[in-house]
């Protein structure tokens, strides 16, 4: 499911990278663009919250009146939602979308070869498989208190073909069950042996926590490609990638997977790199600041909501704590993304609450409700409410009339012809108003300008009719 979102997100990320030639900067721009795309959803969330706030007194009254009769209370609540067209769950949509985008972002951030490059996807899969299998072999060799170099040296002393003997050993299901299972399950034994022939000490390299995040080799081996391609501190292992594809090796060597000189594949560690731990801490603090600022505006704009914050403290502060935990588990690429995301979220929260004040949002809500009532069309929530009332043997129209009082009128669903006539009437009214204003100003026009105006009117009359 996440791939359906990750693929178009990858297109955006790919465009950003090819403009800026740096993955960290591309990530910054990408975060801004996704926040911009989601801004209308946040506005709708504000409006949905305002609608729910407007209904709260009526809902409280229903609770007091029918609190002991749960079935009647539910019917009356559904009738109220039906009458107003308010969906009590609408404010959750932006949050759900944000979570979907967040989790779809993880493979995009950690899959630059898949989503940003134009490499053959089969080559990327083969490279990932090679790295995972090299790790399985290396870990199992180490668990047997030996190394690849020792095994190869021992076979050479015995006058045997060291690589043929090693391959036979790694396929032995009794002595090396994990390696044998891996090669039996997936192809790639020949690539693994080629890599070992190039570097007999490759097991020491791939098991070194200084270069590789061992948990990512299984979950995100693609990130480890850049360690092979770019890390030369313990030797040049980039030729291992050439076993799979020369294009993959070249792209990985030239790819700028960093931000301000910080390699995005680094996993935060107090032991190895204390500076890298600043990213998770900063991510946590920015997330916490967003929560505090959001709560400030909620208390200011809606005091009734402030009474609920004590009960929902865990939910409110879950995201900052979750980001702190998650960004310590994964490379700092995710932490930097969350820092960017929180920063833009903070700016967005301030803008939303400064521009879309409760008064302005209430005005927008009234316009939406009036427009919806005038159209006569039912929302999805109204249709669901009607279906539930009908299933209970109730007449939705009668219940809406009871809820709306003596002055309530059942909205009539307009035909396409009626809607078209109403639109035409509005257009004619607008034309008449514009014509009156133009006539007032026409006396100041020259003869040439009057002639042009006359021709323009004739053209409009021919195009739109009378």
Secondary structure, 3 states (H helix, E strand, C coil): CHHHHHHHHHHHHHHHHHHHCCHHHHHHHHHHHHHHHHHHHHHHHHHHHHHHHHHHHHHHHHHHHHCCCHHHHHHHHHHHHHHHCCCCCCCHHHHHHHHHHHHHHHHHHCCHHHHCCCCCHHHHHHHHHHHHHHHHHHHHHHHCCCCHHHHHHHHHHCCCCHHHHHHHHHCCCCCCHHHHHHHHHCCCHHHHHHHHHHCCCHHHHHCCCCCCCHHHHHHCHHHHHHHHHHCCCCCCCCHHHHCCCHHHHHHHHHCCCEECCEECCCECECCCEHHHHHHHHHHHHHHHHHHHHHHHHHHHHCHHHHCCCCCCHHHHCHHHHHHHHHHHHCEHHHHHHHHHHHHHHHHHHHHHHHHCCHHHHHHHHHHHHHHHHHHCCCCHHHHHHHHHHHHCCCCHHHHHHHHHCCCCCCCCCCCHHHHHHHHHHHHHHHHHHHHHHHHHHHCCCCHHHHHHHHHHHHHHHHHHCC
